[in-house]
Amino acid sequence: MEPTQHMVCFSLYAASRATTKAYAALLEPHGLTYPQYLVLVLLWNRDGRSVRDLGEALDLDSGTLSPLLRRMTRDGLVERERGGADERVVTVSLTPRGRELRTELSHVPACIAEGMGVTVDGARHLIAALTDLADGMRDAADDLRAAPRAAKTTPHKEMKEEHA
C-alpha cells in the first residue's frame, strides 16, 4: 500500500476529485462546470444575491468568482447588475434559462448520492463531519499563519505523522 493511502488529507483529496468528476459527467451535457452548478444552486435557493454573498457562501474570492460569473452571464444563465444605494455592489440574478436548469438538473443530487452510497441520514452526518473538519482546518491555518515558527516545533495533537 502506498504511503498516501494512510493519509487523511489524501483520502479527502481523492474523494473530492472523484466527486467532482462525477458532477462533471452529469453537468457537461448542459455546458456547466461544477462551480457554475454551485452558483445556480445558491441562486435557486435565493435569487438576487450579491457577488460578495455568493463568494462567502462558496468560499471563493472575487478573482475566482468574477470570471466564473462573466462566463455564466455570457452563456445566458445569470444577469449581473450594479445598482441601489451602493454602486460597488453587484447583484447576480437568474435568467429564465438559469431557472429552467433547475428542472433539467433535478436528477443530479440523487445521482451523486447513489454514487456515494449514502442515505439521507448518512449524508447529513457526513456533511456535519466535513463541516467540522473544514472549520478546524481553517482555524489551524489561521493559527499557523499567526505563529509559523511555533508550529514547526510544537506538535498540535498526538497523531502519527503519516496519518496527517
N, C-alpha and C positions, 0 to 999 in steps of 0.2 A: 504494500500500500504506500502511496506517495505521501510525503510529509504534509502536503497541503490538505489531504483528506482528514487530518486531525485538527484542522484549524477552523474555529467557528467563523472567522471572517471569510475564509474561502467558501465555506458552505453557504453563507449568506450571499456572497458574490455569485456563486454558481446558480443558486436558486433564483436570484434576481435576473440574471441573464436568460435563464430558461423561461421564466415567466414573461419577460419582455419579448422573447422570440415567439412565444405562443400568441401574445397580443398582436405582434406584427403580422402573423399569419391570418388572424381574424380581421385586422384593420386594413391591411394592404389593398384588398379588393375595393375598399371605399376611398382609397387615396389618403389614408390617415396614418400618422405616426402615433406611438403610444403617448408622448407628451401632449399632442393635439387632442387625443381622446380624453385625457385627464382634464384639459381645459373645457371641453364640451360637457363632461360630467358635472363639473362645478357650475357651469352656466345653465345646464338643465335643472339643476337644483335651485339656483338663484341667478336669474339673468340680470344684466346691467351691473356688473361688478367692475371695480377699478382695477387697473393693471397692478397696482400695489397689493390689493386684496388677493388677486389671483396668484401673484408671486409669493405672498406669505402662505397661502393655502397649499401651494405646490413646492414650497421650499426652493424657489428659483429666483435668481437675481434678475434685474431688468435687462442685463446684457444677454441673458439666455432667453428670457421670455419675450422681449420685444421682437426679435426676428421670427420667432415662432408665431406670434400674433400677426405679424405682417404677412406671412405665408397663408395663414388662415383667412385673413382679410382678402388677399389676392384670390384665394380659392372660393370665396363667396360663403364662408361659414360663419364669420363674425363681422361686426362693424365696430370701428373704434371712433369715439367722439370725444373731443375736448369740449368742455362747457361748464356751466354752473358758475358758482362764485369763484372758483379757483381754476384758471385756465391750464394749470400744470397737471390737473387730474384728467386722466384718460379713462373713459368708461368703455367697457367691452360688452357688446350685446350680440345675441344670436340673430342670424338672418333666418328667413324661412327655411333655407336649406340646412342650416345648423340645427334647427328644431326638428326637421324631418329625420335627420340621422338618429335621433333618439329611438324612434321606432325601428329603423333599419338595423341598429346595433343592440337592440334589446336582448339578443341571444348571447352577447359577449360575456357578461358576468357568469352565467350558468356554464358556459363552455370552459371558462377559466377555472371555476370551482370544481368542475368534473375532472379537469386535468390535474388539479392539485389533490384531488381525492379527499376533500374536506367537506364536512357537513356545515350547515349554517352556524351551529353552535361552535363547532371546531374552528370555523373562520373567525368568529368573534374572539375566541381565546387566542388564536394566532395573531390577530390584529393587536390585541391588548399587549401581548408579549413583545411583539416587534415595536410597538409604540414605546413601551418602557425601555427597550434596548436602544432605540434611536435617541430618546431623551437622555439616557445615561451616557451614550457616546458623545452627544453634543456637549453635555456638561464636562465630560472628560477632556474633550478637545479644547473647550474654553479654559479649563484648569491647566492643561499642558501649555497652551499659548501664554497664559499668565505667568507660569513658573517653569519654563522649559528645562532649566538646569536641575531643578529638584526632581523632575520626573525621570531623568536619566539615572538617578542614583537611588531613588526611593521606590520600592515596589508598592503599587497601589493596593493590590489584594493578592492573596496566595492563590496562584494558578500557574500551572506549568506553562512555560514559555511556548511550547509547541501547540497549545490549545488557544492561544490568543488570536 
